[in-house]
Amino acid sequence: MSTRELPVDREELRRYQISLANRDFCSHLLIPLEKCRRETAFSMSKCHHQLHAYEQCQYDEYQKSVKAALTQK
């Protein structure tokens, strides 16, 4: 089984104050979302593209974990 590396380094996650709970394989998409939120005073209607990309990544990662769990049975 191969190990995967996070797509962004820990220092950048720390710089953008990404919580430990959110540091996963989609955290590289959370950084632009957080930037947008801060630049638009947390107006999510202006950050919907970034939010969608992050949520899609989360869904895709969930699907991968379900598939991996099913193949281990």
trRosetta pair geometry for C-beta under 8 A, 3 or more apart (Angstrom, degrees):
i j d omega theta_ij theta_ji phi_ij phi_ji
4 25 6.5 5 124 -97 138 124
6 9 7.5 139 90 -92 111 25
6 10 7.8 91 65 -62 146 67
6 13 8.0 -21 148 -44 150 137
6 23 6.9 -22 -120 173 149 88
6 24 7.5 -164 -116 168 102 16
6 25 6.6 -139 -122 -97 61 51
6 27 6.4 -4 -164 43 116 124
6 28 7.8 158 167 -41 80 96
7 25 6.7 78 -8 -158 101 61
7 27 7.3 172 53 62 88 79
7 28 4.1 -52 94 -33 118 140
8 12 5.1 -97 171 77 107 131
8 13 6.1 124 111 -52 114 91
8 27 5.7 -117 41 101 124 101
8 28 4.4 160 -35 -88 114 83
8 31 6.7 158 -121 -26 167 138
9 12 5.3 94 64 9 76 101
9 13 7.3 -141 104 -3 41 90
10 13 5.5 -57 -150 38 37 113
10 14 6.2 39 152 -21 70 105
10 23 7.9 30 -117 -149 73 142
11 14 5.6 -53 -149 37 32 113
11 15 6.3 37 151 -25 65 105
12 15 5.4 -48 -144 32 34 116
12 16 6.5 13 161 -1 65 106
12 31 6.8 -15 152 -101 109 146
13 16 6.4 -68 -148 49 27 95
13 18 4.3 -78 -162 50 82 121
13 23 5.5 51 -160 -109 154 110
13 27 6.0 0 -105 162 114 141
13 31 7.8 -102 -99 -75 55 108
14 17 7.3 25 -177 -79 34 38
14 18 7.6 -73 -59 38 22 80
16 30 7.8 148 118 113 138 89
16 31 5.1 -179 -16 -126 176 85
16 34 5.3 115 176 86 115 148
16 35 7.5 -60 -130 -55 123 80
17 34 7.6 180 63 -170 84 152
18 22 5.3 -115 -179 88 90 113
18 23 5.9 115 122 -75 114 81
18 27 5.7 89 172 -155 158 113
18 30 5.8 99 -121 107 123 132
18 31 7.0 -58 -58 -76 129 75
18 34 7.1 -123 -79 -33 84 155
19 22 5.0 79 61 15 82 101
19 23 7.4 -134 99 -23 43 86
20 23 5.6 -45 -149 11 38 118
22 27 6.2 121 137 -102 80 96
22 30 5.9 125 158 -124 124 170
23 27 5.2 13 -133 -74 46 152
24 27 5.7 140 48 -33 47 95
24 61 6.9 89 144 -179 127 170
25 57 7.4 -148 108 168 82 110
25 61 5.6 155 63 -103 118 133
26 29 5.2 -45 180 37 77 112
26 30 6.5 87 124 -31 80 97
26 54 5.9 108 162 -153 119 68
26 57 3.8 141 -119 119 114 126
26 58 5.4 -64 -7 -65 170 66
26 61 6.2 -108 -36 -20 111 140
27 30 5.0 -47 -147 27 48 120
27 31 7.0 60 156 -30 68 89
28 31 6.4 -38 -161 14 34 114
29 32 6.5 -50 -161 36 45 102
29 33 6.6 46 145 -18 68 111
29 50 7.1 168 176 -168 83 75
29 53 5.1 -145 -156 120 131 102
29 54 4.3 178 121 -90 116 73
29 57 5.3 153 18 5 152 153
30 33 5.3 -59 -150 41 39 117
30 34 6.1 40 153 -22 72 105
30 54 5.6 91 -78 -124 62 131
31 34 5.9 -53 -145 36 29 108
31 35 6.5 33 154 -20 63 104
32 35 5.4 -50 -146 35 36 116
32 36 6.3 38 155 -20 66 104
32 50 5.0 -144 112 -129 99 125
32 53 8.0 6 71 70 127 138
33 36 5.8 -55 -150 36 30 111
33 37 6.4 33 152 -22 64 105
33 47 6.0 98 -147 175 68 124
33 50 4.1 171 -89 141 72 119
33 51 5.9 106 -129 -75 121 56
33 53 7.9 -159 -60 63 107 98
33 54 5.3 -18 -42 -34 148 144
34 37 5.5 -49 -145 34 33 115
34 38 6.4 30 157 -16 65 106
35 38 6.1 -62 -153 39 28 107
35 39 6.2 20 155 -15 66 113
36 39 5.8 -60 -142 41 29 107
36 40 6.0 -2 168 6 67 116
36 46 6.7 -163 176 112 106 90
36 47 3.9 136 124 -110 132 110
36 50 5.1 169 11 16 150 155
37 40 6.6 -77 -141 51 20 90
37 42 5.0 24 -171 -103 89 58
37 43 8.0 172 -136 38 51 44
37 44 7.4 5 -107 -85 89 65
37 47 5.8 -12 -66 -49 64 168
38 42 7.7 27 -80 -56 30 67
40 43 4.1 -95 145 42 110 100
40 46 4.4 -164 -139 71 162 140
40 47 6.3 -163 39 -40 143 102
43 46 4.7 46 102 13 107 111
43 47 7.1 136 91 -4 61 95
44 47 5.5 -73 -143 52 44 100
44 48 6.7 78 156 -70 73 72
44 51 6.5 38 -162 -45 96 152
45 48 6.3 -9 -154 -36 33 111
47 50 4.9 -49 -176 45 84 114
47 51 5.6 89 123 -27 88 101
48 51 5.4 -55 -141 40 35 114
48 52 6.0 39 158 -24 68 104
49 52 5.9 -52 -147 34 28 110
49 53 6.5 28 154 -18 62 106
50 53 5.8 -54 -148 35 32 111
50 54 6.4 30 154 -17 65 107
51 54 5.8 -58 -149 38 31 110
51 55 6.1 24 157 -14 67 110
52 55 5.9 -58 -142 42 29 107
52 56 6.1 32 157 -22 65 108
53 56 5.8 -54 -145 35 27 112
53 57 6.5 29 154 -19 61 106
54 57 5.8 -56 -153 34 30 112
54 58 6.5 32 150 -20 65 104
55 58 5.4 -49 -148 34 36 115
55 59 6.4 38 152 -19 65 103
56 59 5.6 -53 -149 36 33 112
56 60 6.3 33 152 -19 66 106
57 60 5.6 -53 -145 37 32 112
57 61 6.3 32 155 -18 65 105
58 61 5.9 -56 -149 37 29 110
58 62 6.5 33 151 -21 63 105
59 62 5.6 -53 -151 34 32 114
59 63 6.5 34 151 -20 65 104
60 63 5.6 -51 -150 34 33 113
60 64 6.6 36 150 -21 64 103
61 64 5.6 -50 -150 33 35 114
61 65 6.5 32 153 -18 65 103
62 65 5.9 -57 -151 36 32 108
62 66 6.4 32 152 -19 66 105
63 66 5.8 -53 -147 36 32 111
63 67 6.3 32 154 -18 65 107
64 67 5.8 -56 -148 38 30 111
64 68 6.2 30 154 -19 65 107
65 68 5.6 -52 -144 37 33 112
65 69 6.3 35 155 -21 65 105
66 69 5.8 -55 -149 36 30 111
66 70 6.4 27 154 -18 64 108
67 70 5.8 -57 -148 37 30 110
67 71 6.4 25 156 -16 65 108
68 71 6.0 -58 -146 37 30 107
68 72 6.6 33 155 -25 63 106
69 72 5.9 -56 -152 29 31 113
69 73 7.4 42 151 -33 60 96
70 73 6.1 -41 -162 9 38 115
